[in-house]
Amino acid sequence: MNKDLVKLFPSINNSILTHTPIIMLPIPPSAKPVGCGIYLKTQKARYLISAGHLLNIQDWKGLIVPSGGTKVLNLNGVLATTFQKGNQSDDVDFSLFKFSPRMNKHFDDQQWKFITPEQIITSHILNDEGYYFISGYPVSGVKKISGKAEFKPQPVKFITETVDQKVYDKFGFNKDNFILVKYKRKAAPFDSNLPQITKELSGISGSGLWYVPDFNDKDDNGIPKYYLVGIMTENHKDKGFLVAIKIDFITELMIQLFQDLSFEHTRFDITKKLKEIIIDHDL
C-alpha cells in the first residue's frame, strides 16, 4: 500500500464521520445506540439514509438522532422502508427518511455536515484495485461512563477492497444491486493511526460505503474527495465480507416517491421493489 496514500486515510475517515449520525433508542436518562445513518441535504429537503432493519415501521417512531452538541431529535417526517420489522429477512435492506420542514432549524450544520447530491455516485462500477472506506459507530464500541447518564461512542474506520466475482456468484449477490467488500478485523480507532483488533461490529449497519476516484482531487481542506456509493447492511464475517446495497435504490426512491429531482434516473430500475416499500409518517 502506498505510504503517501495511507497518510490521507485518517482525514478521509474522520470527515466521513461528520455525515454519519448514531441512531439511538432513548432509555432515560441516557440512550442506547442501535446503528448508524447518513445525513443528506438537497435543495428540496433533508434526509436520513439508513438500513431498513434499523429504520423499520415497527420501531422508527421510538428512535432519536443527534442534531448538534448534546441535543437529540425525535424523528418527524416521512419514512420509506423495505422492512416492517427489524428481524425480518430481506437482502434489499434500505430506508429513506425525509425530515419535516419544521425540523430544519434544529440541526447544527457546523457539527453535522449533510452531504449533497454531488457527493453521491450512482451506477458505480467497482474498482478492483481501489480502496473503499467505512466509518461508523459499532454498538460494541460504546463505553458507558460510570456514575453518569452518558455513553461515549468509539468510532471505527475501515479501509477495504472489493471481493472476487466468485464470491458474488457463490452467495447469490448481484453486482447490479450490491457491493461486497472484504471483512477486516483491524480497524483504526478515532484520533489514532494505530490499528487494533475490533470487537464484533454490531451496529455498523446504516453507515455508508465511500469511494475515492482520485486521491489527487482534493477539497479546500486538502482531503481527497470521497463519494457515497452504498449503504452497509450485513456483516458476513464468517464468509469474509461485508455487504452494502447500492445507493441507486435511494436516489431512485427520492425521484419516484418524493419527486426530488436532485438526481437523474439511471439504468437502475426499482419499479418492482416499489411495491414492497412501506410508507409511514409522523408530521
PAKE-40849 format. One record per residue (C-alpha): residue number from 1; residue in three letters; chain; z, y, x. Coordinates in steps of 0.05 Angstrom, whole numbers. Each point is the difference from the previous one (the first is absolute). Layout:
NODE     k     r   c        z        y        x
NODE   NUM   ALA   A        Z        Y        X
...
//
This chain:
NODE     k     r   c        z        y        x
NODE     1   MET   A        0        0        0
NODE     2   ASN   A      -20       68       28
NODE     3   LYS   A       63       36       24
NODE     4   ASP   A      -27       68      -20
NODE     5   LEU   A       -8      -25      -71
NODE     6   VAL   A       70      -29       -1
NODE     7   LYS   A       29       69       14
NODE     8   LEU   A      -32       25      -65
NODE     9   PHE   A       26      -56      -44
NODE    10   PRO   A       71       28      -13
NODE    11   SER   A      -26       67      -24
NODE    12   ILE   A      -48      -34      -48
NODE    13   ASN   A       53      -45      -30
NODE    14   ASN   A       51       56       -5
NODE    15   SER   A      -50       44      -36
NODE    16   ILE   A      -17      -57      -48
NODE    17   LEU   A       74       -4      -19
NODE    18   THR   A       -4       71      -28
NODE    19   HIS   A      -46      -27      -55
NODE    20   THR   A       41      -63      -13
NODE    21   PRO   A       59       10      -47
NODE    22   ILE   A       52      -54      -14
NODE    23   ILE   A        1      -23      -72
NODE    24   MET   A       72      -10      -22
NODE    25   LEU   A       44      -28      -54
NODE    26   PRO   A       58       47      -15
NODE    27   ILE   A       67      -34        8
NODE    28   PRO   A       51       57       -6
NODE    29   PRO   A       26       31       42
NODE    30   SER   A      -56      -24       46
NODE    31   ALA   A      -67      -36       -8
NODE    32   LYS   A      -34      -65       19
NODE    33   PRO   A      -70        2       33
NODE    34   VAL   A      -49      -49      -30
NODE    35   GLY   A      -66       17       34
NODE    36   CYS   A      -47       55       22
NODE    37   GLY   A      -56       44      -27
NODE    38   ILE   A      -51       51       22
NODE    39   TYR   A       -2       72      -24
NODE    40   LEU   A      -69       27      -17
NODE    41   LYS   A      -20       69      -26
NODE    42   THR   A      -68       21      -27
NODE    43   GLN   A      -21       66      -31
NODE    44   LYS   A       16      -31      -67
NODE    45   ALA   A       67      -34        9
NODE    46   ARG   A       53      -33       43
NODE    47   TYR   A        3      -76        4
NODE    48   LEU   A       43      -56       26
NODE    49   ILE   A      -38      -62       24
NODE    50   SER   A       37      -65        8
NODE    51   ALA   A       -2      -75      -12
NODE    52   GLY   A       -1      -24      -72
NODE    53   HIS   A       59      -46        8
NODE    54   LEU   A       43       61       19
NODE    55   LEU   A      -25       50      -51
NODE    56   ASN   A       -5      -48      -58
NODE    57   ILE   A        6       13      -75
NODE    58   GLN   A       68      -32       -6
NODE    59   ASP   A       35       36       57
NODE    60   TRP   A      -34       67       15
NODE    61   LYS   A       40       45      -46
NODE    62   GLY   A       63      -19       36
NODE    63   LEU   A      -26       19       70
NODE    64   ILE   A        7       64       40
NODE    65   VAL   A      -38       31       58
NODE    66   PRO   A       17       53       52
NODE    67   SER   A      -25       71      -10
NODE    68   GLY   A       29       36       60
NODE    69   GLY   A       66        4       38
NODE    70   THR   A       51      -44      -37
NODE    71   LYS   A      -33       11      -68
NODE    72   VAL   A      -29      -56      -40
NODE    73   LEU   A      -41       -1      -64
NODE    74   ASN   A       -8      -44      -60
NODE    75   LEU   A      -72      -20      -12
NODE    76   ASN   A      -30       42      -55
NODE    77   GLY   A      -74       -9      -14
NODE    78   VAL   A      -51      -55      -12
NODE    79   LEU   A        0      -69       34
NODE    80   ALA   A      -61      -45        7
NODE    81   THR   A       18      -68       29
NODE    82   THR   A      -23      -73        3
NODE    83   PHE   A       71      -27       -7
NODE    84   GLN   A       41       -6      -64
NODE    85   LYS   A       59      -28       39
NODE    86   GLY   A       17        0       74
NODE    87   ASN   A        3      -75        7
NODE    88   GLN   A      -68      -17      -29
NODE    89   SER   A      -54      -29       45
NODE    90   ASP   A      -66       37       11
NODE    91   ASP   A      -38       15       64
NODE    92   VAL   A      -27       64      -32
NODE    93   ASP   A       65       37       10
NODE    94   PHE   A       -2       76       -5
NODE    95   SER   A       27       59      -40
NODE    96   LEU   A      -17       73       -7
NODE    97   PHE   A       49       50      -27
NODE    98   LYS   A      -21       70      -21
NODE    99   PHE   A       57       50        0
NODE   100   SER   A        5       45      -60
NODE   101   PRO   A      -18       73       18
NODE   102   ARG   A       71       24       -9
NODE   103   MET   A       22      -45       58
NODE   104   ASN   A      -41       38       51
NODE   105   LYS   A       52       54       12
NODE   106   HIS   A       52      -51       21
NODE   107   PHE   A      -36      -23       63
NODE   108   ASP   A       15       28       69
NODE   109   ASP   A      -68        1       32
NODE   110   GLN   A       31       14       68
NODE   111   GLN   A       33      -68        2
NODE   112   TRP   A      -48      -42      -40
NODE   113   LYS   A      -72        8       19
NODE   114   PHE   A      -43      -23      -58
NODE   115   ILE   A      -65      -27       27
NODE   116   THR   A      -65       28      -27
NODE   117   PRO   A      -65      -36      -19
NODE   118   GLU   A      -29       17       68
NODE   119   GLN   A       51      -47       31
NODE   120   ILE   A      -25      -61      -38
NODE   121   ILE   A      -58      -46       20
NODE   122   THR   A      -32      -41      -56
NODE   123   SER   A      -49      -58       12
NODE   124   HIS   A       35      -10       67
NODE   125   ILE   A      -36      -48       47
NODE   126   LEU   A       50      -38       42
NODE   127   ASN   A       -1       13       74
NODE   128   ASP   A       17      -64       37
NODE   129   GLU   A       14       39       64
NODE   130   GLY   A       38       58      -33
NODE   131   TYR   A       74       12      -12
NODE   132   TYR   A       33        6      -68
NODE   133   PHE   A       66       35      -13
NODE   134   ILE   A       57      -16      -47
NODE   135   SER   A       63       43       -6
NODE   136   GLY   A       54      -10      -52
NODE   137   TYR   A       72      -16      -17
NODE   138   PRO   A       17      -74       -6
NODE   139   VAL   A       61      -14      -42
NODE   140   SER   A       27      -42       58
NODE   141   GLY   A        2       64       42
NODE   142   VAL   A       46       39      -46
NODE   143   LYS   A       70       11       28
NODE   144   LYS   A       57       18      -46
NODE   145   ILE   A       46       53       27
NODE   146   SER   A       72      -23       -3
NODE   147   GLY   A       45       43      -45
NODE   148   LYS   A      -59       40      -26
NODE   149   ALA   A      -45       -6      -60
NODE   150   GLU   A      -61        3       45
NODE   151   PHE   A      -51      -45       31
NODE   152   LYS   A      -40       12       63
NODE   153   PRO   A      -70      -29       -2
NODE   154   GLN   A      -28      -25       66
NODE   155   PRO   A      -77        6        1
NODE   156   VAL   A      -44      -49       36
NODE   157   LYS   A      -68       14       29
NODE   158   PHE   A      -55      -50        9
NODE   159   ILE   A      -63        0       41
NODE   160   THR   A      -41      -60      -20
NODE   161   GLU   A      -71      -29       -3
NODE   162   THR   A      -44      -37      -49
NODE   163   VAL   A       -1      -75       -7
NODE   164   ASP   A      -60      -47        6
NODE   165   GLN   A      -47      -13      -58
NODE   166   LYS   A       23      -73       -1
NODE   167   VAL   A       69       24      -23
NODE   168   TYR   A      -31       36      -60
NODE   169   ASP   A      -38      -63      -17
NODE   170   LYS   A       58      -47       10
NODE   171   PHE   A       47       38      -46
NODE   172   GLY   A      -50       25      -51
NODE   173   PHE   A        0       75       14
NODE   174   ASN   A      -63       40      -13
NODE   175   LYS   A      -15       54       53
NODE   176   ASP   A      -29       44      -55
NODE   177   ASN   A       70        6      -31
NODE   178   PHE   A       50      -15       56
NODE   179   ILE   A       16       15       72
NODE   180   LEU   A       40      -51       39
NODE   181   VAL   A       34       22       64
NODE   182   LYS   A       41      -39       51
NODE   183   TYR   A       74       -7      -11
NODE   184   LYS   A       39       24       60
NODE   185   ARG   A       75       -6        6
NODE   186   LYS   A        3       52       55
NODE   187   ALA   A        6       70      -31
NODE   188   ALA   A       22       66       30
NODE   189   PRO   A       59       32      -36
NODE   190   PHE   A       -2       74      -18
NODE   191   ASP   A        9       48       58
NODE   192   SER   A       -8      -55       51
NODE   193   ASN   A      -58      -27       41
NODE   194   LEU   A       35      -65       14
NODE   195   PRO   A      -22      -58      -44
NODE   196   GLN   A       52      -45      -32
NODE   197   ILE   A       -2      -65      -40
NODE   198   THR   A        4       19      -73
NODE   199   LYS   A       38      -33      -55
NODE   200   GLU   A      -34      -26      -63
NODE   201   LEU   A      -46       57      -22
NODE   202   SER   A       18       -2      -74
NODE   203   GLY   A      -15       69      -29
NODE   204   ILE   A      -61       18       40
NODE   205   SER   A      -43       -9      -62
NODE   206   GLY   A      -31       63      -28
NODE   207   SER   A       -7       33       67
NODE   208   GLY   A      -70       15       27
NODE   209   LEU   A      -48      -34       47
NODE   210   TRP   A      -30       55       43
NODE   211   TYR   A      -60        2       47
NODE   212   VAL   A      -20       46       57
NODE   213   PRO   A      -77        3        8
NODE   214   ASP   A        2       44       62
NODE   215   PHE   A       61       12       43
NODE   216   ASN   A      -34       61       31
NODE   217   ASP   A       -6       33      -68
NODE   218   LYS   A       68       35       -7
NODE   219   ASP   A       32       49      -48
NODE   220   ASP   A       31       67       19
NODE   221   ASN   A       64      -35       23
NODE   222   GLY   A      -38      -45       48
NODE   223   ILE   A        9      -62      -44
NODE   224   PRO   A      -61      -45       -8
NODE   225   LYS   A      -26        4      -72
NODE   226   TYR   A       21      -62      -40
NODE   227   TYR   A      -26      -22      -67
NODE   228   LEU   A       28      -42      -57
NODE   229   VAL   A      -41      -63      -13
NODE   230   GLY   A       48      -46      -36
NODE   231   ILE   A       68      -12      -33
NODE   232   MET   A       47      -53       28
NODE   233   THR   A       16      -52      -51
NODE   234   GLU   A       19      -68       31
NODE   235   ASN   A       35      -27       62
NODE   236   HIS   A      -27      -69       18
NODE   237   LYS   A       38       -4       65
NODE   238   ASP   A       -1      -76       -3
NODE   239   LYS   A      -77        4        2
NODE   240   GLY   A        0       55       52
NODE   241   PHE   A      -27       58      -41
NODE   242   LEU   A       16       58      -47
NODE   243   VAL   A      -43       18      -60
NODE   244   ALA   A      -24       68      -22
NODE   245   ILE   A      -41       13      -62
NODE   246   LYS   A      -57       49       11
NODE   247   ILE   A       12       72      -20
NODE   248   ASP   A      -65       -2      -40
NODE   249   PHE   A       39      -29      -59
NODE   250   ILE   A       40       65       -2
NODE   251   THR   A      -58       49        9
NODE   252   GLU   A      -41      -33      -55
NODE   253   LEU   A       61        0      -46
NODE   254   MET   A        9       74       12
NODE   255   ILE   A      -72       13      -20
NODE   256   GLN   A       -3      -46      -60
NODE   257   LEU   A       70        9      -29
NODE   258   PHE   A       22       70       20
NODE   259   GLN   A      -70       31        6
NODE   260   ASP   A       21       26       68
NODE   261   LEU   A      -66       12       35
NODE   262   SER   A       30       11       69
NODE   263   PHE   A      -35      -64       20
NODE   264   GLU   A      -70      -27      -10
NODE   265   HIS   A      -16      -67      -30
NODE   266   THR   A      -11      -55       51
NODE   267   ARG   A      -33      -68       -6
NODE   268   PHE   A       69      -25      -17
NODE   269   ASP   A        3      -22      -73
NODE   270   ILE   A       67       -6      -35
NODE   271   THR   A      -28        0      -70
NODE   272   LYS   A       25      -71      -13
NODE   273   LYS   A       67       16       31
NODE   274   LEU   A        9       61      -45
NODE   275   LYS   A       13      -49      -57
NODE   276   GLU   A       60      -26       38
NODE   277   ILE   A       30       68       17
NODE   278   ILE   A       60       20      -42
NODE   279   ILE   A       13       73      -16
NODE   280   ASP   A       69       29      -14
NODE   281   HIS   A       27       71        0
NODE   282   ASP   A       64       40       -3
NODE   283   LEU   A      -15       74       -5
//
